[in-house]
Amino acid sequence: MAVQRMLKFVTVGKEMPEKRPAILRAEDFHEIYGQFAADKAAEQAGRCSQCGVPYCQTHCPLHNNIPDWLRLTAEGRLQEAYELSQATNTFPEVCGRICPQDRLCEGNCVIEQAGHGTVTIGAVEKYLTDLAWQNGWVKPIRPRAERGESVGIIGAGPGGLAAADVLRRQGVQVTVYDRYDRAGGLLTYGIPGFKLEKPIVMQRIDQLAQGGVQFVLNCRVGEDLSFDAIRGQHDAVLIATGVYKSRDIQAPGVGQLGIARALDYLTASNRKSFGDEVEEFDSGELNAMTKRVVVIGGGDTAMDCVRTAIRQGALSVKCLYRRDKANMPSSQREVQNAEEEGVDFVWLTAPKGFTGQGTVEGVIVQRMRLGDPDSSGRQSPEVIEDADYIEPADLVIQALGFEPEDLPGLWGVKELAVTRWGTIKADFRNHATSLPGVYAAGDIVRGASLVVWAIRDGREAAESILSYLAQPAAVAAE
């Protein structure tokens, strides 16, 4: 009689990989979750109900075939499970670590809705991919045949790298241009190591390089190399720059020393993890050690900042957010981890200004309450009059999100159409821009969003570029 491998959710409870104690993990930048053992991964994968309409799959931006690779994992067919997960996801080892599964696949798991606790999809995905790297299942890209067409990709973040992977597998010559000295974009310099250790990112970039992707780093388009020059060197171009312009607070005292942008702060910390010399960190400007730190914002970037400050040895870390915990945009799992590590969340508060004489000494905080719902359905925060107070601070980090840079102006390409928000206007069906042969994908089109959406956009844009490259051949054949 065949052993029943699946539908164990009634008898087997949900388990996550062991999480290191907060007091220990707050002392370093290593990932906080351990790894499943083979029997535990099979057991947890076997909790999947194999439902007829897999909401986990439909709510995954990449539409990963989650039920099938969970079943393969439960059956011990691990290489097949990895290959199936890799078929729709360029970077499953990244998504398994940093996707907000509680809002996407796991949050829509059928057995979670039935009260049995979700299948731990992200942890199984991480297990499979780490096993694949260890066992040599991840192979360098080897196209069946090389093609003469060339594509230039501006931006070495997840969207650009996902597109590069798809194009190289079809034999297209790919060159990726990026402003930083290492590829990876926010995967490398924006996300802290306790969520995504940097060797994980570097090994995937090495795989792309070994597969023939050319990287041109330390290259600022519009300064070091013109956009027109890149167009002239390639048959098609993909813009995948992401959005890097920080939203700044407009308030009295905002320009003082000690008020930093989130990305500057996180980049400095991540550079130190590579062993780089970072003047702003070494001088103490972007180092939280022994400081009273206040982070303003409620998204995932704010969570990265508060948890980084804890690890740098801050005296105290407070997070100001203008709504309550239930309305916070960040993953609830991230908020819980931050609270465990000693972050103090001050709900229903917003900055009104900053005190100090050239160097910040405190934040003037307004107390808020939730009023009527706004256009998104969320309750709008309202100021409570005469309830302000001063929160002492030696380092204030603004984590209010990101906006697109003025690419047409910076690159001298006025004919590149943008939306009223400044994002590049691209056809949602094929990612084509207003310029022939130029495509755009990721945050520079949709605004600041999740890594998994950038991966999806990059893969889709690459498929559209392949169709575009095939057109001249088709015309010639007629």
PABA-23475 format. One record per residue: x, y, z of N, C-alpha, C in turn. Coordinates in steps of 0.2 Angstrom, whole numbers, plus 2048, in hexadecimal, padded with zeros to 3 digits. Example, Ala and Ser with C-alpha at 12.3 -4.5 7.8 and 13.67 -1.06 7.14 Angstrom:
% residues 2
8427E482783E7EA8278427F0827
8407F58238447FB824840800827
This chain:
% residues 478
8047FA800800800800804806800
80380B7FB8078117FB806815801
80C81880380C81D809809823807
80582680B80282D80980783280B
80983680680E83B80880B842809
8058438078028498077FC84A80C
7F985080C7F38518107F484F817
7FA85181A7FC84F8217FA855826
7F785A8237F68608277F185F82D
7ED85A82D7E98588337ED855839
7F28518377F684E83C7FC85183E
7FF85583980685883A80586083A
80886383F80786A84080C86E83C
80B87483B80F87983881687983C
81B87983982287B83C82687F837
82988483A82E887836835885838
83A88683484188483684388883D
84788584184988884784B88F846
84989484A84B89B84A85089C850
85689F84E85B8A08538588A5859
85A8A485F8578A98648598B0863
8548B48648558BB86385C8BE865
85D8BC86C8638BF86F86A8BD86B
8698B786886F8B586486F8B885D
86A8B885A86A8BA85386A8C2852
8698C685786A8CD8578718CF858
8758CA85887D8CC8598808CB852
87D8C884D8808C784787B8C8841
87E8C883B87A8C98358798C2831
8798BD8358788B68328708B5831
86E8B182D8678B082C8648AD833
85E8AF83485B8AD83B8588A683B
8568A383585389D835858897833
85789283685B88C83485888982E
85B88382D85987F827855879829
85087782584C87182585186B824
85086682885485F82684F85C821
85285781E84E85481884785181A
84784E82084184B82383C850825
83E85582883A85B82A83785E824
83B85F81E83986381883385E815
83485881582F853812829853816
82A85381D824853821820859820
82385F82081F86681F81C866818
82086481381D86480C81786080C
81785A81081285580F80C858813
80C85E816806861819801864813
80486580D8008688087FA864806
7F48678057EE8648047ED8627FD
7F28647F87F18637F17EA8657EF
7E886B7F17E186D7EF7E086E7E8
7DA86E7E57D986F7DE7DA8767DC
7D987B7E07DB8827DE7E08847E2
7E68847E07EC8857E57ED88D7E6
7EA8907EB7EA8977EC7F18997ED
7F58957F07FC8977F18008987EA
7FE8957E58018967DE7FE89C7DB
7F789D7DC7F48A27D87F68A97DC
7F88A97E27FA8AF7E58028B07E5
8058AC7E280C8AD7E180D8B17DA
8118B67DB8128BA7D48158B67CF
8198B17D081C8AD7CB8188A77CA
8128A67CD80E8A07CC81289A7CD
8168997D281A8937D381688D7D4
8188887D18148817D181587E7D8
8138827DD8148807E48128797E6
80B8777E58098717E780D86B7E4
80F86C7DE8138667DB81A8657DE
81D86B7DF82486A7E28248697EA
81E86A7ED81D8687F481D8607F4
81985E7EF8178567EF81E8537ED
8228557E98288527E782D8527ED
82D8587F18318587F782F8537FC
8288527FD82684D8018278467FF
8288457F982A83E7F683183D7F6
8358427F883C8417F88408427F1
83C8457EC83E8467E584184D7E5
84684E7E88488557EA84B8597E4
84F8567E08528597DA84C85B7D5
8478577D48418587D083E85E7D3
83D85E7DA8398647DD83D86A7DC
84486A7DC8478707DB8478737D4
84786E7CF8478707C88408737C7
83B8707CA8348737C983387A7CC
83687B7D18368827D483A8877D0
8408857CE8448897C984188A7C3
83C8867C08398877BA83688E7B9
8338907BF82F8967BF83289C7C3
83789B7C683A89F7CB8428A07CA
8458A57C784C8A67C68508A57CC
84D8A87D28518A87D884D8A57DE
84B89F7DE84789C7E484B89C7EA
85289C7EA85589D7F18548A47F4
8538A97F08528AF7F284A8B07F5
8468AE7F083F8AE7F283D8AA7F8
8408A47F983F8A07FF8418A4805
8468A98058488AC80B8448B380C
8438B78078418BE80883A8BF805
8368BA80282F8BC80082B8BC806
8268C18068228C180C81C8BC80B
81E8B580C81A8B080B8138B080F
8148B481580E8B58198088B9815
80B8BD8108068C180C8048BE806
8088B98038088B67FD8058AF7FD
80A8AA7FC8088A37FB8068A0802
8098A180780789E80D8018A1810
8008A880F7FB8AB8127F48AA80E
7F58A68097EF8A48057EE89C804
7F28998097F28928097EB88F80B
7E888A8087E18888097E1885810
7E68828137E587F8197E688481F
7EA88981D7EA88F8227E3892823
7E089381D7D989681E7D4891822
7D688B8227D28868257D488582D
7D988982F7DB8898367E1884838
7E48818337E987B8347F087E834
7F18848327F88878327FB88682B
7FD88B82880088B821805886820
80688381A80C87F818812884818
81788381A81D88781B821887814
81E88A80F82088A80882788D807
82889380A82E89680983489380C
83388F81283988C81583A885811
83588280E83787C80983A87F803
83888480083B8877FA8438897FC
84488C80184B88D80384F887804
84C88280784F87B808851878802
84C8787FD84E8757F68538787F3
85387F7F38588827EF85F8827F2
8608827F88668827FB86987B7FA
8658767FA86786F7F986986E7F2
8668727ED8688727E686F8747E5
87087A7E987787D7E887C8787EB
87A8757F187F8707F488186A7F0
87C8687EC87C8627E887E8637E1
87F8697DF88186A7D887C86A7D3
87586A7D587086A7D186F8717CD
8728767D087187C7CC87787D7C7
87687D7C187B87D7BC87C8837B9
8828857B688388B7B287E88B7AC
87D8917AA8788917A487C88F79E
87A88A79A87D88879487888878E
87788D78A87288D785874888780
86E88577D86F880777873883772
87288A77087588D76B87689476C
87C89876A87D89F76C8798A3766
8768A87688738AD7638778B3762
8768B675D87A8BC75B8778C375E
8708C276086D8C87638708CA76A
8708D076B8728D377286D8D7775
86D8D677C8688DA78086C8DD786
86B8E478786E8E778C8688E8792
86A8E77988668E779D8698ED7A2
8658F27A48678F77A88648F57AF
8688F37B48668F27BA8678EA7BC
86B8E97C186D8E27C386A8E07C9
8638E27CA85F8E07CF85C8D97CD
8578D77D18538D17D08508D17C9
84D8D67C78498D77C184E8D67BB
8538DA7BB8588D97B685C8D37B5
85E8D07BB8618C97BB85C8C47B9
8568C47BB8518BF7B98518BF7B1
8508C57AE8508C67A78568C37A4
85C8C57A78628C27A48638BB7A4
8608B77A98608B07A985C8AD7A4
8568B07A38518AD79D8558AE796
8578B479585A8B678F8608B178D
8658B079286B8AC7918698A5790
8648A379386289C79286089B78A
85E8A078785C8A07808628A277B
8688A377E86E8A477A86F8AB779
86B8B077B86B8B777A8728BA77D
8758BE77A87B8C177E8788C7782
87A8C77898778CB78E87D8CF791
87C8D67918808DA79587C8DE79A
87E8DD7A187A8E17A687E8E67A9
87B8EC7A987F8F27AB87C8F47B2
8808F67B787E8F87BD8828FD7C1
87F9017C58839077C88879057CD
8868FF7D088A8FD7D68908F97D4
8948F77D989A8F37D78998EC7D8
8938EA7DA8918E37DA88A8E27D8
8898DD7D48828DC7D287D8DA7D7
8778DA7D68728D87DB86D8DD7DD
86F8E37DC86A8E97DE8698E87E5
8628E97E78608E97EE8618E27F1
8628DC7ED8638D67F086A8D67F4
86F8DA7F18768DB7F38768E07F8
8748E67F78758EC7FB86F8EE7FF
8698EC7FE8638EF8018618EA807
8618E380685E8DF80A8648DC80F
8638DC8158688DA81A8698D381A
86F8D181C8718CA81C86D8C5820
86A8C88268668C482A8608C1826
85E8C48218588C281D85B8BE816
8618C18148638BE80E86B8BF80E
86E8B98108768BA8108798BA809
87E8BF8098808C18038838BB7FE
8868B68018898B17FD8838AD7F9
87D8AE7FB8778AB7F88768AF7F1
8778B57F28768BA7EC87C8B97E7
8828B97EA8888B97E68898B27E2
8878AD7E58878A67E18838A67DB
87D8AA7DB8788AA7D587B8AF7D0
87E8B47D28818B97CD8878B57CA
88B8B17CE8918AE7CB88E8A97C6
8888A67C78858A17C28848A47BC
8818AA7BC87F8AE7B68858B07B2
88A8B27B68918B47B38948AE7AF
8948A97B38978A27B08938A07A9
88C8A27A98888A07A48888A579E
88D8AA79F88E8AF79988B8B679A
8888B779F8858BE7A088B8C37A2
88B8C879E8918CD79F88E8D37A4
8928D47A98908DA7AD8958E07AC
8928E67AC8968EC7AB8948F07B2
8988F07B78968F37BD8998F97BE
8988FD7C489A9047C58989087BF
8939077BC89190A7B588A90E7B7
88B9157B78859197B788391B7B0
87D9197AE87A91A7A88789227A8
87A9257A387992D7A387F9307A5
88492D7A888A9307AA89092D7A7
8919267A98979227A689592079F
88F91F79E88D91C79788691E796
88592179087E92378E87A91E78C
87391F78D86E91B78C86E919784
86F91E78086F91D779875919777
87A91977B88091577987E90D77A
87B90C78087990678287490377C
86F90777A86A90577586E90476F
87390776D87790676787B900767
87C8FD76D8818F776D87C8F176E
8768F176E8728EC76F86C8EC76B
8698E676A8638E576685C8E776A
85D8E67708578E877585A8EA77B
8568EE77F8598F07868538EF78B
8558ED7918508ED7968528F179C
84E8F679E84F8FA7A384C8F77AA
8508F57AE84E8F27B58528F57BA
8528FC7BB8568FF7C08538FF7C7
84D8FD7C884A8FE7CE8499057D0
8479067D684590D7D884A90F7DE
84E9147DE8539157E385391C7E6
84E9207E484D9267E78499267ED
84C9287F38499277F984392D7FA
83E92B7FD8399307FF83B933805
83C93A80583F93D80B83994180F
83A94181583594581A83694D818
83195081883195781782F95A81E
83495C82283295E82983896382C
83796783083C96B833842967836
84896983584E96583785095F834
84D95E82E84E95782A855957827
85995C82685F95C82386595B828
86495982E86995983386D952832
87395383587794D83587494883A
87494183887193C83C86A93A83A
86893D83486293B83186493882A
86293282A86592E82485F92B820
86192981A85C92681585D91E816
85891A81685891381785D910813
85D91180C86190E80886890F809
86A91580B87191780C873913812
86F91381787190F81E87290881C
86D90581986D8FD8178738FC813
87590080E87A8FF8098818FF80D
8829048118889048158898FE81A
8838FB81D8848F58218868EF81C
8828EF8178848E981288B8E980F
88D8EF80E8948F080B8998ED811
8988EF81789C8EC81C89C8E581D
8968E281B8968DA81B89B8D7816
89C8DB8108A18D980B8A88DA80D
8A98DE8128B08E08148B28E6811
8AE8EA80E8AF8F080B8B18F6810
8B58FB80E8B69018128B0905811
8AD9078168A790B8158A891181A
8AA9178178AB91D81B8A591F820
89F91F81D89A92182189891D827
89A91682689991282B89E912831
8A491282E8AA9138338AA919837
8A891F8348A79258388A292583D
89D92083C89792084189192383E
89292783888C92A835886925834
88891F83188391B82F884914833
88691583988790F83E883911844
87E90C84687A90D84C87D90B852
88390985388690785988590C85F
88290A86488190E86A87D914869
87991486487591A86286D918864
86A91E86586291D86686091E85F
85D91985C85B919855853919854
85191D85084A91E84E84991D846
84591884584491683E83D91883C
83C91C83783591F83583391B82F
82D91782F82B91382A82890D82C
82490982882190382A8228FD825
8268FE8208268F981B82C8F481D
82E8F08188338EB81983A8EE819
83B8F48168418F88168428FA81E
83D8FD82083D8FF82783F8F982C
83C8F382B83E8ED82F8458EB82E
8488EC82884F8EB8278538F082B
8518F682B8558FB82F8558FA836
84F8F883984F8F88408538F1843
8528EC83F8568E684185D8E783F
85F8EB83A8668EC8398698F083F
8668F58418688F98478698F584D
8648F084F8658EC85486C8E8854
86D8E684E8748E284D87A8E684E
8798EC84C87F8F184D8808F3854
87C8F185887D8F385F87A8FA861
8748FB85F87190286086F901868
86F90786B86C908872865906872
86190986E85A90886D858908866
85290586485090585D84890685E
84690C85B83F90D85B83C90E853
83790B85283490C84B82D91084C
82D915848827919848823918842
81C91684381891483E81191883F
80F91B83980991F83A80291B83B
8029158397FC91183A7FD90C840
7F99078417FA9028467FD8FC843
7FE8F78488028F18457FE8ED840
7F78ED8417F38E983C7F38EC835
7F58F38347F58F682E7FC8F782B
8018F482E8088F582C8098F1826
80D8F482180E8F181A8138EB81B
8178EB82081D8E682081A8E0822
81D8DA82081B8D482281B8D382A
8158D082C8148CF83381A8CB836
81D8C68328228C28348288C6836
8298CB83282F8D083382E8D4839
8288D683A8278DA8408288D6846
8258D08468268CB84C82E8CA84D
8328C98488398C884983C8CE84C
83A8D484A83D8DA84C83B8DB854
8358DA8558338DB85C8378D6861
8388D085F83C8CB8628438CD864
8468D185F84C8D385F84D8DA863
8488DD8658488E386A8468E9867
8438E98618418EF85E83A8F2861
83A8F88628348FB8668308FE860
82A8FC85F8268FF85A82190485D
82190A85B81D90F85D817911858
81290D85980C90E854809914854
80591684F80191C84E806922850
80B92384D81092984E81392B847
81493184781793484081C93A842
82193B83E82694084082394783E
82494C84282295384082895783F
82E955842834959841839956845
83F95984584595684884895C84C
84B95A85284E95F85785695E856
85A963858861963857864969854
86A96A85586D97085287396D84D
87196B847875968842876961843
87595E84987595784A86F95584D
86B95084B86594E84D86594C855
86094E85986094C860859949861
85494A85D84E94785F849948859
84494485983E944854838947858
83594C85582F94F85782A94A855
82694785982294185781A944858
81694385380F94485380C93D855
80793E85980393885A7FD938855
7FB9328537F693184E7F092D850
7EB92D84D7E592884E7E3926847
7DF9218467DD91F8407D692183F
7D59258397CE9278377CB923832
7C892782D7C49238287C8920823
7C691B8207CA91781B7CC91C815
7D191B8127D391F80C7D191B806
7D491D8007D29197FA7D49127F9
7D99107FD7DB9097FD7D7905802
7D39088067CF90480B7D2904812
7D99078127DC9078197DA90E81D
7D990D8237D89138277DD918827
7DC91F8257E09248257E392682C
7E992782D7EB92A8337EA932834
7E89348397E693B83B7EA93D841
7ED9438417F19468467EC94784C
7EF9458527EC9478587EF94E85B
7EB95385B7EE95985D7F095A864
7F695E8657F995F86B7FB95986F
7FD95486B7FF94E86E80794C86C
80A95186981195086781694F86D
81B94B86B82094A87082794986C
82D94A87083394986D83694286F
83893F86A83B93886A843939869
84793886F84E93986E851935869
85693786585993385F86093685D
86493185C86B93385A86C931852
86792C85086792A849860929847
85E92D84285792C83F857929838
85492483785492183084D92282D
84D92582784792682384692081F
84191C82083F91681C838917819
83791C81583091D81382F91B80C
8339178098329148028369187FD
8369167F783A9187F183691A7EC
83991F7E88359227E283A9217DC
8389217D683C9207D08409277CF
8469267CC84A92B7CA84792E7C3
8499347C18479377BB84C9347B6
84A92E7B384F92B7AE84F92E7A8
8499317A584A93579F84E93B79F
84E93E7A58529447A68599427A7
85B93D7AB86193B7AD8659387A7
8619347A386493179D863935796
86093B79785F93F79185B93C78B
85693878E85193578984A93778A
84993D78884294078A83C93C787
83E93878183893477E83792E782
83A92C78783892678B833928790
82D92678F827928792826925799
82492979E8239287A581C9297A7
81A9267AC8139277AF81492E7B3
80E92F7B680E9357BA8119347C1
81392E7C381792C7C981E92C7C7
82092D7C182792D7BF82A9267BD
8269217BE82891A7BC82791A7B4
82B9157B182B9157AA8259127A8
8229157A381C9127A081D90C79B
81B90679D81C9007998168FC798
8158F979380F8F579180F8EF796
8098EF79A8098EA79F8098E379C
8078E27958078DC79280E8D9790
8128DE78E8198DB78B81F8DF78E
81D8E47928238E87958268ED791
8238EE78B8268F37868258FA788
82B8FE78782A905788828909782
82991078382791477D82D914778
83291177983891177583890A771
83990976B83A90376883F8FF76A
83E8F876C8438F476E8468F5775
8428F97798448FB78083E8F9784
8408F578983B8F278E83D8F4795
8388F37998398F57A08358F07A5
8388EF7AB8368EA7AF8378EB7B6
8338E97BB8358EA7C28328F07C5
8368F27CA8338F87CE8338FE7CA
8378FF7C58389057C18319067BD
82D9007BD8279017B98219017BE
8218FC7C381C8FB7C881D8FF7CE
8229037CF8249067D68279017DB
8299037E082C8FF7E58278F97E7
82A8F37E68268ED7E782A8E87EA
8288E17E982C8DC7EC8318D97E7
8368D57E983B8D27E58378CD7E0
8328C97E382F8C47DF82C8C77D9
8298CD7D98268D17D482B8D37CF
8318D57D18368D77CC8388D17C8
8398CB7CC83B8C57C88368C37C3
8308C47C582A8C27C082B8C77BA
82B8CD7BB82C8D27B68328D17B1
8378D07B483D8CF7B083D8C97AC
83A8C37AE8398BD7AA8348BF7A4
82F8C27A682A8C47A182D8C879B
8308CD79E8348D27998398CE794
83C8CA7978418C679383D8C278E
8388BF78F8348BB78A8318C0785
82F8C678782D8CB7828338CD77D
8398CE78083F8D077C8418CA777
8408C477A8418BE77583D8BF76F
8368C07708328C176B8338C7766
8368CC7698388D276583E8D0761
8438CD7648498CB7608478C675A
8428C275B8408BE75683C8C1750
83A8C77518368CA74B83A8CC745
8408CE7458448CF73F8458C973B
8468C373E8478BD73B8418BB738
83B8BC73B8358BA7388338BE732
8358C47328348C972C8388C6727
83E8C57288438C37238418BC720
83E8B872483C8B17218368B271D
8328B771D82C8B871982E8BA712
